[in-house]
Amino acid sequence: MPGRPKLYYPAILREVRSVISRVNPDDTLELLRRLVKARRVFVAGQGRSGLMVKAFAQRLMHLGLLVHVAEEITTPRIGPGDVLLACSGSGETRVTIDVMAAAHEADAAVVLLTAAPDGRGGDFADLLIHLPAGTPGANGKGLVRTIQPQRTLFEQTLLLYLDSLILSLRDRLGVKEQEMRRRHKNIE
């Protein structure tokens, strides 16, 4: 192993900070309003985006919200008064678009978090949150350039953005850390 390996975390932190700083705060405030008002929250996403949004769903449950992951067998029927939060870096993920279309057809509010606001997923979104994270070799206009593979920058930013929403919701709902801890599962 010749020489010292290059350390990339300072560059990654710069990339994530750059994406987060470009998110429209008015859109974020609208998303928070919808989440607080929702009868139930449903989440959808595939691959690594799906993992990020499932982590968000767990935290929503810790806050005391009724939340469901779209592809789980125990997920109930979605309808009016519900919010679907869908995540797709490309805005073109077929399964996620199908879930969004079904939620839209059922008169649920549909929110899409994406790096590609012109993707087909936007056709079904009542609210679109743009996380302008580029991919190597496909850094379009307005997207943050990245050294990271595939959609890694989107997924990292997505997790941090969603975690920041949890803090805002916690404050707005007046939920204490002890309450969140009591809601954490005890069968692991």
N, C-alpha and C positions, 0 to 999 in steps of 0.2 A: 504494500500500500504506500505509494510514493507521496510524500508531503502531507501537509495538514489539510483535511477536508474543508471545503468552503461551508460557511454557516449562512443559511438562508433566512433565518427568522426575522432579522431586521427588514429585509425586503418584503417579506410576507406581511409584516405588520403595516408597512407603508401602503401596500396594495389594499389591504382591508380598510384601513383608515380612509383612504381615498374613495373607495366605493361607498362606505357609510356616510361620508360627508356630502355625497351627492344625492342622497335619498330625500325626496320631498317631505319636509316635516308636516305639511298640511295633510298629505296622504296618510302619514303615520297617525296623526291625531284622529282622522276619520276612521281608520282601522280600529283604534282603541275604542272609539265611541261605539262602533258596531259590535265589538266583542263584549263590551259591558252590557249592551242592550240585548244581546242574543239570547234566545230561549235555550239553544244548544249550539255548540261549536263542533264542526266536523273538519277533519284535516285530511289532505290527500297529497301524495307525492311518491315518486318512484326512485329507486336507487338511493344514492347518498342524500339527495334532497328529501326523500322519504324518511330517512333516518333523522335528519334535522327536524322535520316537522313532527315526527313522533316524539322527540324529546320535548318539543314545545307542548304537545298534547299532554304529556305527563305533568308538566309544570302548571298547565291550566287546571288540571284535576287537583293538584296540590293547592291551588287558589280557591277551589270549591266550585269551579264551573263544570257544567255537564259537557263532556267532550267525548268524541268518538273518532276513531281512525277509520277512514272510508272502506278499506278492504278487509276489515276484521269481520268475522262471522257473526259477532254479537251486535254489529252496528244496526241501529234502527233506521226506519224510513226518514228521510230528510224532507223538510217542507217549509212553509211560511214561518217567519220568525227565527229560522235557523241561519247560521253563517257557515259556509264552506270556505276554508282557507286552503288554497291549492298552491303548491310550489313546483315550479318547473323552470330550470335554468334556460332551456331552449324555447320555452313557451310552445313546444310542439310534441311533448310526450303524450303518446296516444292514449294510454290508460288514464292519465290525469285529465286530458281533454274530455274523454268520455264521462268521467265522474263530474266534471264541471258542467257539461251539457245536461246531464241528468238532474243535477242540483238546480240549474237554471230553469229547466222545464218544470221542476217541482216548486217553483217560486221561492226558493231559498236565496239569500244574498250570497254572491260568489266573489271572493277576493283572490287575486292571483299575485304571487310574488315571483318575479322573473327577471332575467337579465335581457330578455328579448321581447320588448313590449309590442312588437309588430307580429309576433307569432300567433298561431291560430287560437291559442288559449285566451288571448285578449278578446276574442269574439264573444265569450261567455262571461266575462268578468264585469261586475258592477263597479269594482274598484280594482285598479291595477297599481301595484307597488313595484317601481323599477329599481332593481339593485344592479347598477351598470357595471357588472363584472365581465371582463372580456375573457377570451380563451386564447392560448398561444396560436398565432397565425390567423386569428379571426377577430382581431380587435377592431370592431366597427366604430363608426363615428360616435363619440361621447362615451365609449366604454373604457374602463380602466385597463391599461395594459398589464399583462401578467407574465411571470416567468414559470408559473405553475402548470401542471398538466391538466388537460381537459377542463372540467367545470369546477375545479377545486376552489378557486377564488369565490365563485358564487356560493358554494356550499359553506365555506368558512364564514362569509359575510352573513348568509342566511341564519346560521346558528347564533351569531352574536346579535343580529338585529332582533330575532325572535326572543332571545334572552333579555334584551333591553325592554321589549314589550311586557315581559313578565314583571319586571321591576315597576314599570309604570302602572300596570294593572294592580299589582300588589298595593301600591300607594293609593290608587284611586278607590279600590275596594276596601281599604283599611284592614287587610289581612296581615296578621302577625306571623313571624317565622315559626313560632311554636305551632300555630294552626297548620301551616304547610307541612311541618314535620309529622304531625299527627295523622295527616292524610296519606303519608307515604306508605306503600304496601308493606305488610309485615309477614308475608309468606314467601320470602326469597331465601 
